[in-house]
Amino acid sequence: RRFWDHVPSVPWYGWLLQAYWVIITLATWHFSIHFTAKHFDVFDPLKAYYWLWDRVTKGVIWRFYKMLLEKATRFCYLTRNLCFIGELLMFPMLGAWSGWPLLLPFVVGTLYLL
């Protein structure tokens, strides 16, 4: 419980081992970053997500899906006071809006993303 009370009682070689561990860890990170940048030009997770997002949002399926969701949500909004039809239809629409990421692997054609 009182960790900081016992810190001064750590022997000098404990601090030396801790410093050695920090140096080795930083060197490993440095080496890994430079090795990856040198040998794997394509390896950049952010570029992969950007590529996937760009490919999905420029397709015909995305435009159709976006139009379908916009029209259906607008219909639910306009009929919200008509015997609660709009509010009842909003539950399936919420499932469609929140479930669209499951369509990404099918649109891109890489089912291993599931």
Contacts in CASP RR format, 6 or more apart in sequence:
PFRMAT RR
TARGET T0000
AUTHOR 0000-0000-0000
METHOD contacts of the structure
MODEL  1
RRFWDHVPSVPWYGWLLQAYWVIITLATWHFSIHFTAKHFDVFDPLKAYY
WLWDRVTKGVIWRFYKMLLEKATRFCYLTRNLCFIGELLMFPMLGAWSGW
PLLLPFVVGTLYLL
36 43 0 8 1.000
52 104 0 8 1.000
52 108 0 8 1.000
55 108 0 8 1.000
56 62 0 8 1.000
56 104 0 8 1.000
56 107 0 8 1.000
56 108 0 8 1.000
59 107 0 8 1.000
61 103 0 8 1.000
61 107 0 8 1.000
62 107 0 8 1.000
65 100 0 8 1.000
65 103 0 8 1.000
69 93 0 8 1.000
69 96 0 8 1.000
69 97 0 8 1.000
69 100 0 8 1.000
72 89 0 8 1.000
72 93 0 8 1.000
72 96 0 8 1.000
73 93 0 8 1.000
73 97 0 8 1.000
75 86 0 8 1.000
75 89 0 8 1.000
76 86 0 8 1.000
76 87 0 8 1.000
76 89 0 8 1.000
76 90 0 8 1.000
76 93 0 8 1.000
77 86 0 8 1.000
79 85 0 8 1.000
79 86 0 8 1.000
79 89 0 8 1.000
80 86 0 8 1.000
80 87 0 8 1.000
102 114 0 8 1.000
104 113 0 8 1.000
105 111 0 8 1.000
105 112 0 8 1.000
105 113 0 8 1.000
105 114 0 8 1.000
END
